[in-house]
Amino acid sequence: MNEKILDKYINKLTIDHIREYARRQNILLINNEDEIIYNYIKENYKKLYYENDKDLLNKLKCMLSFNTYEKLEKLYLEAKEKIK
């Protein structure tokens, strides 16, 4: 994906997008997990997109519930496979 397109997409990303995507993926976000995921994406999207480092996601492990983290990790790895 063109970096400018990625930047534009991330700049328009909202917490509501995170909530809606989670709902469609049957992920129940508890406490402030939507904000945690949103902030993490906003701060780390280039690393998440360009690098294949699972440690990037491991930082979220202690901030999210087990179920949310497991589903998020699966979705991330599936997405990374598609963009190879």
Beta strands, then each sheet from edge to edge (+ up, - down):
end
